[in-house]
Amino acid sequence: MIEIVFLGTGSAVPSKKRNASAIWLHYDTDFLLWDCGEGTQKQMMTARVSFMKIKRIFITHWHADHWAGLIGLTQTMSLEGRKKPLYIYGPDAERFVNNIKDLDYRGQRFQIIPKNVPYEGNEITKIVEEDKYDILSAPMNHTVPSVAYCFKEHDAWNVDLKKCEKYGLKQSPLVGKLKKEGKVEIGKKTIMLEDVSNLKKGLKIVYTGDTKPCKNLDEIVKDADLLIHDSTFLDEKHNRMHSGAKGAGLLAKKSGVKKLILTHFSRRYVDVKPLIEEAKKNFKNTIAAEDFMRVKLKR
């Protein structure tokens, strides 16, 4: 299961109801953070989610409403005695993260390791590979170098014991060997994992960050179970390089997305209902993110 907590759902300037961008993600034993706007650590305390357990932080771009919370968060981690390294990903991450680290006379008491993410071209890049999931990135189209991130759970084979019986295979250590090695020998027969199993597709979640519509966005969101999309305005703003609710709905519809959550709302929208209604004209399964909203996804 994947649990997501929206810690900040506003754009540019925090408001009474919406903090700057940040999304907390929990999968298995890993805790990740997508963007870290001003005040994110306080939001995490209010939401009662752990900031000390965060393994990796993914910054979409270096506008302050997406990263300024890193200063307070890393300072607090240091004061609380963190020992494990923290990995921070983003376009030109080495430059910006090292500048943040230099703001303290003493430096942090734990390693902060920047990881540069490609922000030019048309390639979707695998930037993290774990046993059960990968993190992918793709360059976006914004006023500064910007990327989108994709959490992709690995597909899994579930052994069907009824299918196993047809091959004379019963619940035993052989089933464990089959899962591990992909095949087992019984007598003169070779049984392949796919012969006696059902494939369960892994979950896919995409967070766009700030971007106007572009080809790379079309590619990375295909068949996503959840798309978390920039909805700063009602419609695309060419001079601001932002998408809008209308474009988000169109993208979700044509890309085979299962659920769309709009976020990063301009403070001009005290009521975001018009944005949701606009997106729903093309994609019905659309909701608006709110600070502290929790979403759980299962295979």
C-alpha positions in Angstrom: 0.0 0.0 0.0 1.1 3.6 -0.7 0.0 6.4 1.6 0.3 10.1 0.4 -0.2 13.1 2.6 -0.5 16.6 1.0 1.4 19.0 3.2 1.1 22.0 1.0 -1.3 22.7 -1.9 -0.8 26.4 -2.7 1.4 28.2 -5.2 3.9 31.0 -4.7 2.7 32.6 -1.4 1.3 30.5 1.5 -2.3 31.4 2.6 -4.3 30.6 5.7 -5.6 27.4 4.2 -2.8 26.3 1.9 0.9 26.0 2.6 3.6 25.9 -0.1 4.1 22.7 -2.1 5.1 19.5 -0.4 3.9 15.9 -0.7 4.8 13.1 1.7 4.8 9.5 0.4 5.1 6.3 2.4 5.7 2.9 0.8 6.8 -0.2 2.6 9.7 1.0 4.8 10.5 4.0 2.7 9.5 7.6 3.3 9.8 10.1 0.5 9.1 13.8 0.1 8.2 15.5 -3.2 9.0 19.2 -2.9 9.6 21.0 0.3 8.1 24.5 0.4 8.4 27.0 3.2 7.0 25.6 6.5 6.9 21.9 5.4 8.4 20.7 8.7 5.7 22.3 10.7 3.1 20.8 8.4 4.6 17.4 9.0 4.3 17.9 12.7 0.7 18.8 12.4 0.0 15.9 10.1 1.9 13.6 12.5 4.1 12.1 9.8 7.8 11.4 10.4 10.4 13.8 9.0 13.3 11.9 10.6 12.6 8.8 8.5 12.6 10.6 5.2 15.1 8.8 2.9 14.9 11.0 -0.2 13.6 14.4 -1.2 12.7 15.2 -4.8 12.6 18.9 -5.7 10.9 19.6 -9.0 12.5 23.0 -9.5 14.2 25.7 -7.5 11.5 28.3 -7.1 11.3 29.0 -3.4 7.7 27.7 -2.9 9.1 24.3 -3.8 12.3 24.2 -1.8 12.6 26.9 0.9 11.5 24.4 3.6 14.7 22.5 3.1 16.6 25.0 5.3 14.5 24.5 8.4 13.9 20.8 7.8 17.6 19.8 7.5 18.4 22.0 10.5 15.8 20.3 12.6 17.0 16.9 11.5 20.5 17.8 12.6 19.3 19.1 16.0 17.3 15.9 16.5 20.4 13.8 16.0 19.9 12.3 12.6 22.7 10.0 11.5 21.5 8.5 8.3 22.3 10.3 5.0 19.6 12.3 3.2 19.5 12.3 -0.6 18.1 15.4 -2.3 17.3 15.2 -6.0 16.6 18.0 -8.4 17.7 19.9 -11.5 21.3 21.2 -10.8 20.9 19.8 -7.3 24.6 19.9 -6.4 24.7 23.7 -6.9 21.6 24.5 -4.8 21.9 21.9 -2.1 25.6 22.8 -1.4 24.5 26.5 -1.1 21.9 25.5 1.5 24.4 23.4 3.4 26.8 26.4 3.6 24.2 28.5 5.4 25.2 26.9 8.8 28.5 27.7 10.5 28.8 24.2 11.9 27.3 22.3 9.1 24.9 19.4 9.4 25.6 16.4 11.7 24.7 14.0 8.9 25.4 13.6 5.3 23.3 15.5 2.8 23.9 14.1 -0.7 22.7 16.0 -3.7 21.7 14.1 -6.9 21.5 16.0 -10.2 18.4 15.1 -12.3 18.5 15.7 -16.1 16.3 18.7 -17.0 16.9 18.9 -20.8 15.9 16.7 -23.7 13.1 14.2 -24.1 14.3 11.2 -22.1 12.5 9.6 -19.2 15.3 8.8 -16.7 15.4 6.2 -14.0 17.0 8.0 -11.1 16.3 5.6 -8.2 16.1 1.8 -8.4 14.9 -0.1 -5.3 13.8 -3.7 -4.8 10.1 -3.0 -5.1 9.9 0.3 -7.0 11.7 2.8 -9.2 11.6 6.6 -9.4 11.6 8.1 -12.8 12.0 11.8 -14.0 11.4 13.8 -17.1 12.2 17.4 -18.1 9.2 19.7 -18.0 8.6 23.2 -19.5 8.7 26.0 -17.0 10.4 29.3 -16.5 13.4 27.6 -14.8 14.7 24.0 -15.2 12.0 21.8 -13.9 11.1 18.1 -13.8 8.2 15.7 -13.1 8.6 12.6 -11.0 7.1 9.2 -11.3 6.8 6.5 -8.6 6.5 3.2 -10.3 6.0 0.1 -8.2 7.4 -3.1 -9.8 4.9 -5.6 -11.2 4.5 -8.8 -9.2 3.7 -12.4 -9.9 1.1 -14.0 -7.5 1.4 -17.8 -7.5 -2.0 -19.4 -8.1 -2.0 -22.7 -6.2 -4.9 -24.1 -8.3 -2.8 -23.6 -11.4 0.2 -25.2 -9.5 -1.9 -28.4 -8.9 -2.2 -29.0 -12.6 1.5 -29.3 -12.8 1.8 -31.5 -9.6 3.2 -28.6 -7.6 1.9 -28.1 -4.1 2.6 -25.5 -1.4 6.2 -26.3 -0.4 9.7 -24.8 -0.5 9.5 -25.4 -4.2 7.0 -22.6 -4.5 9.4 -20.2 -2.8 12.1 -21.3 -5.2 9.8 -20.7 -8.1 9.1 -17.1 -7.0 12.8 -16.4 -6.5 14.3 -18.1 -9.6 11.3 -17.9 -12.0 11.3 -21.7 -12.7 11.5 -25.1 -11.0 12.1 -28.6 -12.2 9.7 -31.4 -11.3 10.8 -34.7 -12.8 11.4 -33.9 -16.4 9.1 -30.9 -16.4 10.2 -27.3 -16.2 7.6 -25.1 -14.7 7.9 -21.4 -15.4 6.6 -18.8 -12.9 4.2 -17.3 -15.5 2.6 -20.7 -16.1 1.2 -20.8 -12.6 0.9 -17.2 -11.6 -1.1 -14.0 -12.2 0.6 -10.8 -13.0 -0.3 -7.8 -10.8 0.7 -4.5 -12.3 2.5 -2.1 -10.0 1.0 1.2 -9.0 2.1 4.3 -10.9 2.0 7.8 -9.4 3.1 11.0 -11.3 3.7 14.4 -9.8 4.1 17.1 -12.5 5.5 20.0 -10.4 5.1 23.3 -12.3 4.9 23.0 -16.1 3.0 24.0 -19.2 1.7 21.1 -21.4 4.6 19.4 -23.2 5.4 16.1 -24.9 7.5 14.8 -22.0 4.5 15.2 -19.7 2.3 13.3 -22.1 4.8 10.4 -22.1 5.5 10.1 -18.3 1.8 10.2 -17.2 0.6 7.3 -19.5 -1.6 4.8 -17.6 -0.9 6.4 -14.2 -3.0 5.2 -11.3 -2.7 8.7 -9.9 -1.8 12.0 -11.5 -1.0 14.9 -9.2 -1.1 17.9 -11.5 -0.3 21.6 -11.5 -3.5 23.6 -11.5 -2.3 27.1 -10.7 -4.9 28.6 -12.9 -8.2 27.8 -14.6 -6.5 27.5 -18.0 -2.9 27.4 -19.3 -1.0 30.6 -18.8 1.6 30.9 -21.6 3.4 33.8 -20.0 3.6 32.0 -16.6 4.6 28.6 -18.0 1.9 26.9 -16.0 -0.8 24.3 -16.9 -4.4 24.8 -15.9 -7.3 22.7 -14.7 -8.7 22.4 -18.2 -5.4 21.0 -19.5 -5.0 18.6 -16.6 -8.4 17.1 -17.3 -7.6 16.7 -21.0 -4.3 15.1 -20.2 -5.8 12.6 -17.8 -8.4 11.6 -20.3 -6.1 11.0 -23.2 -3.4 9.3 -21.1 -5.5 6.5 -19.5 -5.1 8.0 -16.0 -7.3 6.5 -13.3 -7.5 9.4 -10.9 -6.6 13.1 -11.1 -5.7 15.3 -8.1 -5.3 19.0 -8.8 -2.9 21.0 -6.6 -0.7 24.1 -6.5 -3.6 26.5 -6.6 -3.1 30.3 -7.0 -4.3 32.2 -3.9 -6.7 34.1 -6.1 -8.9 31.0 -5.9 -10.4 31.1 -2.4 -12.9 28.6 -3.8 -11.3 26.0 -6.2 -14.7 24.6 -7.2 -14.5 26.3 -10.7 -11.2 24.6 -11.4 -12.5 21.2 -10.4 -15.6 21.7 -12.6 -13.4 22.7 -15.5 -11.2 19.6 -15.2 -14.3 17.4 -14.8 -15.6 18.5 -18.2 -13.0 16.1 -19.6 -12.2 13.8 -16.7 -14.8 12.9 -14.1 -12.5 11.3 -11.5 -11.0 14.6 -10.4 -10.6 16.0 -6.9 -8.9 19.0 -5.4 -6.0 18.5 -3.0 -6.2 20.1 0.5 -3.6 20.5 3.1 -3.4 17.4 5.3 -5.5 15.3 2.9 -4.5 11.7 2.9 -4.8 9.3 0.0 -4.1 5.5 0.1 -3.6 3.3 -3.0 -3.5 -0.5 -3.2 -2.7 -2.8 -6.1 
